[in-house]
């Protein structure tokens, strides 16, 4: 009887050791690096050991696999070779079961060991590790690091053998995959669902992620909408223009916007007037900043951070000015429109019947988001930057008020033209116009 108890205790200890290996493996893999670094910075040696194991996962995981395999072999050996004999002897004391005592004893031992191996050696430890990965990793990483170093020669032999066999079959070893932007978005969305992120935080992060895919031309105020000062005008006309404009700074050119001389700060002009000085626009001009039409919004943001200017002019390949973008435009792309004059100036107006009146200058990505479409057809991506460009592409001519077409289950109707520019577009369901 004492021998049975000893063997049961020994097998139980092996199962617990298996559980520790499994628990530490899951904990180290699942532990958040930032939390471990914070704990290590506060002097936790266990956290530092966990970080070291994360940096060399192939050695650590191989050591764990060796330990688990060895424990499994020993448990099977003791259970099958020794404990099953003792249990079979006990079963044989029942006359009716004596002919089957060996099979019954062996089956009972395997069944019990398998049950406790799964519950105590795998399921419970792994669930504990998933619930508190940093705490478990900090506690058990130091002894696991010792085991990893102890098994280093065996790990090296196994690694060389694996590479040799893979080489025979011309299979390359797996490399760590780089997390894609879509995977990052999925993780953020999952974090929002579980309450880690607020929905507004998710929107901000996604706005920042798309800055590198968005051209500055999608945010620019087009040339036809730019208010500017003609330096060839008389001083009184220039003063009236400055007074009528609602902007704090205006581009200034000589006869044409392409002959841009600089940007006038209305504040500087006001100071001159308050001091009773004659109008000296040359003293108020700021050096203009030019960027090509291919620049992205992320590159533009970096430019704003490195220069004192908060307005840049976009030029095409021929050097003509296409439009301008301000720092405010970039910030609104990230956080949304700012209130102007006490009211929010929206580019999308949703009517009572569910149709939408949309500004033609609305960037394509915002237009698609407004109507609930994920992306443009592959052949049209990058062809245009605004809803107006989308309409021109679909009609294949200069639109007129009342022109309409259908796309993706929706009806698009040109409601207003500002000269040759598409100003307002009505978007509704495809059957809207026929009712």
C-alpha positions as CSV (number, residue, x, y, z in Angstrom):
1,X,0.0,0.0,0.0
2,X,2.9,2.4,0.9
3,X,4.3,1.7,-2.6
4,X,1.0,2.7,-4.3
5,X,0.9,6.0,-2.3
6,X,4.5,6.8,-3.2
7,X,3.9,6.2,-6.9
8,X,0.7,8.3,-6.8
9,X,2.5,11.1,-5.1
10,X,5.3,10.9,-7.7
11,X,2.9,10.9,-10.6
12,X,1.0,13.8,-9.0
13,X,4.2,15.8,-8.7
14,X,5.0,15.1,-12.3
15,X,1.6,16.4,-13.4
16,X,2.0,19.5,-11.3
17,X,5.4,20.1,-12.9
18,X,3.7,19.7,-16.3
19,X,1.2,22.3,-15.2
20,X,3.9,24.8,-14.2
21,X,5.6,24.4,-17.6
22,X,2.3,25.0,-19.4
23,X,1.3,27.9,-17.2
24,X,4.7,29.7,-17.6
25,X,4.6,29.1,-21.4
26,X,1.2,30.8,-21.8
27,X,2.0,33.5,-19.3
28,X,5.3,34.6,-21.0
29,X,3.8,34.5,-24.5
30,X,0.6,36.5,-23.4
31,X,2.2,39.0,-21.0
32,X,2.2,42.6,-22.2
33,X,5.7,43.9,-22.9
34,X,4.9,47.4,-21.6
35,X,3.7,46.1,-18.2
36,X,6.8,43.9,-17.9
37,X,9.1,46.8,-18.8
38,X,7.3,49.0,-16.2
39,X,7.8,46.3,-13.5
40,X,11.4,45.7,-14.5
41,X,12.0,49.5,-14.3
42,X,10.8,49.3,-10.7
43,X,13.4,46.6,-9.9
44,X,11.5,43.4,-10.5
45,X,14.0,40.7,-11.4
46,X,11.2,38.3,-12.4
47,X,9.8,40.8,-15.0
48,X,13.3,41.3,-16.4
49,X,13.7,37.5,-16.7
50,X,10.3,37.4,-18.5
51,X,11.4,40.0,-21.0
52,X,14.6,38.0,-21.6
53,X,12.5,34.9,-22.4
54,X,10.3,36.9,-24.7
55,X,13.3,38.1,-26.6
56,X,14.5,34.6,-27.2
57,X,11.2,32.7,-27.6
58,X,12.7,29.8,-29.7
59,X,15.0,28.7,-26.9
60,X,12.4,29.2,-24.2
61,X,9.6,27.4,-26.0
62,X,12.0,24.5,-26.9
63,X,13.0,24.1,-23.3
64,X,9.3,24.0,-22.2
65,X,8.5,21.4,-24.9
66,X,11.4,19.3,-23.7
67,X,10.2,19.6,-20.1
68,X,6.6,18.7,-21.0
69,X,7.7,15.7,-23.1
70,X,10.0,14.4,-20.4
71,X,7.3,14.7,-17.8
72,X,4.8,12.9,-20.0
73,X,7.2,10.0,-20.6
74,X,8.0,9.6,-16.9
75,X,4.3,9.8,-16.0
76,X,3.5,7.1,-18.5
77,X,6.4,4.9,-17.4
78,X,5.5,5.0,-13.7
79,X,1.8,4.7,-14.4
80,X,2.0,1.9,-17.0
81,X,4.9,-0.1,-15.6
82,X,4.4,0.1,-11.8
83,X,1.2,1.6,-10.7
84,X,-1.0,-0.4,-13.0
85,X,0.5,-3.6,-11.6
86,X,-0.5,-2.6,-8.0
87,X,-4.0,-1.6,-9.2
88,X,-4.3,-4.9,-11.1
89,X,-3.4,-6.8,-8.0
90,X,-6.2,-5.0,-6.0
91,X,-8.7,-5.7,-8.8
92,X,-7.7,-9.4,-8.8
93,X,-8.9,-9.8,-5.2
94,X,-12.4,-9.7,-6.7
95,X,-12.9,-13.3,-8.0
96,X,-15.2,-12.3,-10.9
97,X,-12.7,-9.7,-12.2
98,X,-9.6,-11.7,-11.7
99,X,-9.3,-12.9,-15.4
100,X,-9.5,-9.2,-16.6
101,X,-7.5,-7.6,-13.7
102,X,-4.5,-6.7,-15.9
103,X,-6.6,-4.9,-18.5
104,X,-8.9,-3.2,-16.0
105,X,-5.9,-2.0,-13.9
106,X,-4.0,-0.6,-16.8
107,X,-7.2,1.1,-18.2
108,X,-8.1,2.7,-14.8
109,X,-4.6,4.0,-14.4
110,X,-4.4,5.5,-17.9
111,X,-7.9,7.0,-17.5
112,X,-7.1,8.7,-14.1
113,X,-3.7,9.9,-15.2
114,X,-5.1,11.3,-18.4
115,X,-7.9,13.1,-16.6
116,X,-5.6,14.8,-14.1
117,X,-3.0,15.5,-16.7
118,X,-5.6,17.4,-18.8
119,X,-7.3,19.3,-15.8
120,X,-4.3,19.8,-13.5
121,X,-1.5,19.7,-16.0
122,X,-3.1,21.8,-18.8
123,X,-6.5,23.4,-18.5
124,X,-6.3,25.0,-15.0
125,X,-2.8,26.3,-15.4
126,X,-3.4,27.8,-18.8
127,X,-6.5,29.6,-17.6
128,X,-4.7,31.0,-14.7
129,X,-1.9,32.2,-17.0
130,X,-4.4,33.8,-19.4
131,X,-6.2,35.6,-16.5
132,X,-3.0,37.0,-14.9
133,X,-0.2,36.7,-17.4
134,X,2.2,39.3,-16.0
135,X,1.9,38.1,-12.4
136,X,2.6,34.4,-13.4
137,X,5.4,35.4,-15.8
138,X,7.1,37.5,-13.2
139,X,6.9,34.7,-10.6
140,X,8.1,31.7,-12.7
141,X,10.4,33.3,-15.4
142,X,13.5,33.1,-13.3
143,X,13.4,29.3,-12.6
144,X,12.3,28.8,-16.3
145,X,15.3,30.8,-17.4
146,X,17.5,28.5,-15.5
147,X,15.8,25.5,-17.1
148,X,16.2,27.1,-20.5
149,X,20.0,27.5,-19.9
150,X,20.2,24.0,-18.5
151,X,18.6,22.5,-21.7
152,X,20.6,24.8,-24.1
153,X,22.7,21.9,-25.5
154,X,19.7,19.8,-26.2
155,X,17.8,22.7,-27.7
156,X,20.8,23.4,-30.0
157,X,20.9,19.7,-31.1
158,X,17.1,19.7,-31.8
159,X,17.3,23.0,-33.7
160,X,20.1,21.7,-35.9
161,X,18.3,18.5,-36.5
162,X,15.1,20.4,-37.4
163,X,17.0,22.6,-39.9
164,X,18.7,19.6,-41.4
165,X,15.4,17.8,-42.0
166,X,13.7,21.0,-43.4
167,X,16.7,21.4,-45.7
168,X,16.2,17.9,-47.1
169,X,12.6,18.8,-48.0
170,X,13.6,22.3,-49.1
171,X,11.3,24.0,-46.6
172,X,12.5,27.2,-45.0
173,X,12.0,28.0,-41.3
174,X,9.0,30.1,-40.4
175,X,9.8,33.8,-39.8
176,X,8.0,36.2,-37.5
177,X,5.2,37.9,-39.4
178,X,4.9,41.6,-39.3
179,X,1.6,43.0,-38.0
180,X,-0.3,44.7,-40.8
181,X,-2.3,47.9,-40.5
182,X,-5.6,46.0,-40.9
183,X,-4.6,43.7,-38.0
184,X,-3.8,46.8,-35.9
185,X,-7.3,48.2,-36.7
186,X,-8.9,44.8,-35.8
187,X,-7.1,44.9,-32.4
188,X,-8.2,48.4,-31.8
189,X,-11.8,47.5,-32.7
190,X,-11.6,44.5,-30.4
191,X,-10.3,46.7,-27.6
192,X,-13.2,49.1,-28.1
193,X,-15.7,46.2,-27.8
194,X,-14.1,45.0,-24.6
195,X,-14.0,48.5,-23.1
196,X,-10.2,49.1,-23.2
197,X,-10.7,52.0,-25.7
198,X,-13.4,54.5,-25.9
199,X,-15.1,54.8,-29.3
200,X,-13.7,58.3,-29.8
201,X,-10.2,57.0,-29.2
202,X,-10.7,54.4,-31.9
203,X,-11.9,57.1,-34.3
204,X,-8.8,59.2,-33.5
205,X,-6.4,56.3,-34.0
206,X,-8.0,55.2,-37.3
207,X,-7.9,58.8,-38.5
208,X,-4.2,58.9,-37.8
209,X,-3.6,55.6,-39.5
210,X,-5.0,56.7,-42.8
211,X,-3.0,60.0,-43.0
212,X,-0.2,58.2,-44.9
213,X,-2.7,56.9,-47.5
214,X,-4.4,60.3,-48.0
215,X,-3.0,62.9,-50.3
216,X,-2.9,66.5,-49.3
217,X,-4.9,67.4,-52.3
218,X,-7.9,65.7,-50.6
219,X,-7.9,68.3,-47.9
220,X,-6.9,71.4,-49.9
221,X,-9.0,74.5,-50.6
222,X,-9.1,74.5,-54.4
223,X,-7.7,77.4,-56.3
224,X,-11.1,78.7,-57.3
225,X,-12.1,79.1,-53.7
226,X,-8.9,80.8,-52.4
227,X,-9.4,84.4,-51.3
228,X,-6.3,86.3,-52.2
229,X,-4.9,89.8,-52.4
230,X,-3.8,91.4,-55.7
231,X,-0.8,93.5,-54.8
232,X,-1.3,95.5,-58.0
233,X,-4.6,96.9,-56.6
234,X,-4.7,100.3,-54.9
235,X,-4.2,100.4,-51.1
236,X,-7.9,101.3,-50.5
237,X,-9.1,98.2,-52.4
238,X,-6.6,96.0,-50.6
239,X,-7.8,97.4,-47.2
240,X,-11.4,96.6,-48.1
241,X,-10.5,93.1,-49.2
242,X,-8.7,92.5,-45.9
243,X,-11.6,93.8,-43.9
244,X,-14.3,91.8,-45.8
245,X,-12.4,88.5,-45.5
246,X,-13.1,86.3,-42.5
247,X,-9.6,84.7,-42.6
248,X,-6.7,85.8,-40.4
249,X,-4.2,85.5,-43.3
250,X,-4.5,85.8,-47.0
251,X,-2.2,84.9,-50.0
252,X,-0.9,87.8,-51.9
253,X,0.2,87.8,-55.6
254,X,1.0,90.2,-58.3
255,X,-1.8,90.1,-61.0
256,X,-2.2,86.3,-60.6
257,X,-2.2,83.7,-57.8
258,X,0.7,81.9,-59.7
259,X,2.8,85.0,-59.1
260,X,2.5,84.5,-55.3
261,X,4.6,86.9,-53.3
262,X,3.7,85.6,-49.8
263,X,1.1,85.4,-47.2
264,X,-0.3,88.6,-45.5
265,X,-1.0,88.5,-41.8
266,X,-4.0,90.7,-41.1
267,X,-2.7,91.2,-37.6
268,X,0.4,92.9,-38.9
269,X,-1.7,95.2,-41.1
270,X,-3.9,96.1,-38.1
271,X,-0.9,97.0,-36.1
272,X,0.3,99.3,-38.9
273,X,-3.1,101.0,-39.0
274,X,-3.3,101.4,-35.2
275,X,0.1,103.0,-35.2
276,X,-1.0,105.4,-37.9
277,X,1.5,104.2,-40.4
278,X,1.0,104.0,-44.2
279,X,0.1,100.6,-45.5
280,X,3.3,98.6,-46.1
281,X,2.3,95.1,-47.3
282,X,5.9,94.1,-47.9
283,X,6.5,94.2,-44.2
284,X,3.5,92.0,-43.6
285,X,4.4,89.3,-46.2
286,X,5.4,85.9,-44.9
287,X,7.5,83.6,-47.1
288,X,5.1,81.0,-48.8
289,X,5.7,77.3,-48.5
290,X,5.2,75.1,-51.5
291,X,4.7,71.3,-51.7
292,X,4.1,69.0,-54.7
293,X,0.6,67.5,-55.3
294,X,1.9,64.0,-54.5
295,X,2.7,64.8,-50.8
296,X,0.7,62.8,-48.2
297,X,-1.1,64.3,-45.2
298,X,1.3,62.6,-42.9
299,X,4.3,64.2,-44.7
300,X,2.4,67.5,-44.6
301,X,2.0,67.2,-40.8
302,X,5.7,66.6,-40.4
303,X,6.3,69.7,-42.5
304,X,4.1,71.8,-40.3
305,X,5.9,70.6,-37.2
306,X,9.3,71.5,-38.6
307,X,8.4,75.0,-39.9
308,X,6.8,78.1,-38.5
309,X,4.2,78.1,-41.3
310,X,0.7,76.8,-40.8
311,X,-0.4,77.2,-44.4
312,X,1.2,75.5,-47.5
313,X,0.5,75.8,-51.2
314,X,0.1,72.8,-53.4
315,X,1.6,73.0,-56.9
316,X,1.2,70.7,-59.9
317,X,4.0,69.4,-62.1
318,X,4.0,72.6,-64.1
319,X,4.4,74.8,-61.1
320,X,0.8,76.2,-61.0
321,X,-0.9,76.5,-57.7
322,X,-3.7,74.0,-57.3
323,X,-4.8,75.0,-53.8
324,X,-3.8,75.5,-50.2
325,X,-3.9,73.4,-47.0
326,X,-3.7,74.7,-43.5
327,X,-2.7,73.1,-40.3
328,X,-6.4,73.4,-39.2
329,X,-7.4,71.3,-42.2
330,X,-5.0,68.5,-41.1
331,X,-6.2,68.6,-37.5
332,X,-9.8,68.5,-38.6
333,X,-9.0,65.4,-40.6
334,X,-7.9,63.7,-37.4
335,X,-10.4,65.0,-34.8
336,X,-13.3,66.2,-36.9
337,X,-14.6,69.7,-37.9
338,X,-14.1,72.6,-35.5
339,X,-17.0,74.9,-34.8
340,X,-16.8,78.1,-36.9
341,X,-18.7,81.2,-35.8
342,X,-20.7,79.3,-33.2
343,X,-22.0,76.6,-35.6
344,X,-20.6,73.4,-37.0
345,X,-20.0,73.6,-40.8
346,X,-20.8,70.2,-42.1
347,X,-20.1,68.9,-45.6
348,X,-22.9,66.2,-45.3
349,X,-26.5,67.2,-44.6
350,X,-28.9,64.3,-43.9
351,X,-32.4,65.1,-44.9
352,X,-35.6,63.8,-43.2
353,X,-36.2,61.3,-46.0
354,X,-32.8,59.8,-45.5
355,X,-31.1,61.3,-48.5
356,X,-27.9,63.2,-48.1
357,X,-26.9,66.6,-49.6
358,X,-23.1,66.4,-49.9
359,X,-20.5,69.1,-50.7
360,X,-18.7,68.3,-53.9
361,X,-15.3,69.1,-52.3
362,X,-15.8,66.4,-49.7
363,X,-12.7,64.0,-49.7
364,X,-13.4,60.6,-51.2
365,X,-12.7,58.6,-48.1
366,X,-15.2,60.7,-46.1
367,X,-17.7,60.5,-48.8
368,X,-17.5,56.7,-48.9
369,X,-17.7,56.6,-45.1
370,X,-20.9,58.8,-45.2
371,X,-22.7,56.5,-47.7
372,X,-21.4,53.3,-46.1
373,X,-19.1,52.0,-48.8
374,X,-15.8,50.5,-47.9
375,X,-13.7,51.3,-51.0
376,X,-13.8,52.4,-54.6
377,X,-13.4,49.9,-57.4
378,X,-9.7,48.9,-57.8
379,X,-9.3,50.7,-61.1
380,X,-10.5,54.0,-59.8
381,X,-8.4,54.3,-56.6
382,X,-6.2,57.4,-56.8
383,X,-7.9,58.8,-59.9
384,X,-9.6,61.6,-58.0
385,X,-9.6,63.0,-54.5
386,X,-13.2,64.5,-54.0
387,X,-16.8,63.7,-54.6
388,X,-16.8,66.2,-57.5
389,X,-14.0,64.1,-59.1
390,X,-16.1,61.0,-58.6
391,X,-19.1,62.6,-60.4
392,X,-16.9,63.8,-63.3
393,X,-15.5,60.3,-63.7
394,X,-19.0,58.7,-63.8
395,X,-20.5,61.2,-66.2
396,X,-17.4,61.5,-68.4
397,X,-18.2,65.2,-69.1
398,X,-18.7,68.5,-67.4
399,X,-21.9,68.1,-65.3
400,X,-25.0,70.3,-65.4
401,X,-27.6,70.8,-62.7
402,X,-30.1,67.9,-62.8
403,X,-27.6,65.3,-64.2
404,X,-27.9,62.0,-62.4
405,X,-26.6,58.4,-62.4
406,X,-26.8,55.3,-60.3
407,X,-23.9,53.5,-58.6
408,X,-23.7,50.8,-56.0
409,X,-27.5,50.9,-55.3
410,X,-27.5,54.7,-54.8
411,X,-28.7,57.6,-57.0
412,X,-26.4,60.6,-57.4
413,X,-27.9,63.9,-58.7
414,X,-26.0,67.1,-59.3
415,X,-28.0,69.8,-57.4
416,X,-25.8,72.8,-57.7
417,X,-22.9,74.0,-59.9
418,X,-20.6,76.8,-59.0
419,X,-19.4,77.8,-62.5
420,X,-17.7,74.6,-63.8
421,X,-17.3,73.2,-60.3
422,X,-19.7,70.6,-58.8
423,X,-20.9,72.3,-55.6
424,X,-23.7,70.1,-54.2
425,X,-24.7,66.4,-54.9
426,X,-27.8,64.7,-53.6
427,X,-27.3,61.0,-52.7
428,X,-30.3,58.8,-52.2
429,X,-31.4,55.2,-52.7
430,X,-31.6,54.0,-56.3
431,X,-35.4,54.0,-56.4
432,X,-35.7,57.5,-54.9
433,X,-36.0,59.3,-58.2
434,X,-38.8,57.0,-59.5
435,X,-41.2,57.4,-56.6
